[in-house]
Amino acid sequence: MSILFLRTAALAAALLPQLATAAPMSLEAALQLAAQRSETARAARAGVLSATEAARAAAQLPDPTLRVGIENLPATGADRFSTTRDSMTMKRIGISQEWLSADKRAARRAAADASVGRETVQMQVAAANTRLQTALAYIDAFYAGESLKLATLMEHHAHEELEASRARLSSAIGSSQDVLALAGARGVSEDEAADVQQQQSTARVAFLRWVGVAPDDLMPPGAMALPSEEAYVAAHPTVAAMQRDVDVARQAAAVTASNRKPNWTWEVGYGQRTGYSDMVSVGVSIPLPVAPGERQDRDTAAKLALVEKAEADLSEATRAAAAEYRSLLSDAQRLRQRIDRYRSSVVAPAGQRTAAATAAYRSNQGSLVALFEARHAEVEARRKLLTLQRDLGRTQAQLAFRPLAAEVTQ
């Protein structure tokens, strides 16, 4: 059974409740679908698996070396190339092993584990980015749909009022100017609806890229839990990744520092001679660091400089993340204030104007043009309110979904 089939079955199982009930999709359901089908997350998981397998081999001793040969083989004379005529000729077989101390093996294993930690963070960064992009696409698609509802309503009103104006003209109650004005207004409304429909189509395509399905309707995003500045900075993808880079650099420096003590190599060999006693050889090879201050110490200093670089990059990333949090939080606060003010000072009066224009028209004290203008102004005000709410939702989504998940940062 292929992996593709299993993933398709899992996705179908996740979608089955929604298909059965035809209920609007929620933000949480969209996030789950995006996480299940993310190829970026799958690639990151493969990276973690690779680093984990490499870490398991990091603390092992190097493979032993088998040595086979012939020593003192005659090259000239009557015994040339004979392995049995000269007493000094010896067939030799042996094995050698480079030995790493326990401290060196522990340092290498720690460096490999640090690489696993870095790959793990990269996997969670991919997951967090998937969640963030899905949430942003969801918000855009939802508010594009709400805006299309308003534009469609305005188009319907324009059509109704144009037909009513034509009926009044045929009964000699209305005027041709009203008919012409409302005809143009209907054309404008139709164009606005087409423009909003195009925007919604673009937003739905972007949303489809993440979740893989095109739902009939979307639920409102709802409230989002916003982290504190400390939690946001600690779980910021860049900060978390650079923290792992610091760990990797430190462990790499420790491995390099351990190389100041050379690795010994021991060897055991067995030699066979014709007509004489066989021989056993035992030896140890010890590298001699004749200038550690010019070689090993400089290599260690180079690695320590990389540690300092990684720490400086981490400090700068931490400052940038803190500034980003404050900027987003300030934008969210200002958008909430603008929404409250706009709702009370623009949307509410626009609704009152529409009600007054409707009452005036019904009492034959107002024109259809005035009623259309009032309705159009109210729809535009509500569309502007949707734009502000969408901007607030996008800002809150960045605060809520950009950091790594809580279980990752522990």
Secondary structure, 3 states (H helix, E strand, C coil): CCHHHHHHHHHHHHHHHHHHHCCCECHHHHHHHHHHHCHHHHHHHHHHHHHHHHHHHHCCCCCCEEEEEEECCCCCCCCCCCCCCCCCCEEEEEEEEEECCHHHHHHHHHHHHHHHHHHHHHHHHHHHHHHHHHHHHHHHHHHHHHHHHHHHHHHHHHHHHHHHHHHHHHCCCCCHHHHHHHHHHHHHHHHHHHHHHHHHHHHHHHHHHHHCCCCCCECCCCCCCCCCHHHHHHCCHHHHHHHHHHHHHHHHHHHHHHCCCCCEEEEEEEEECCCCCCEEEEEEECCCCCCCCCCHHHHHHHHHHHHHHHHHHHHHHHHHHHHHHHHHHHHHHHHHHHHHHHHHHHHHHHHHHHHHHHHHHHCCCCCHHHHHHHHHHHHHHHHHHHHHHHHHHHHHHHHHHCCCCHHHHC
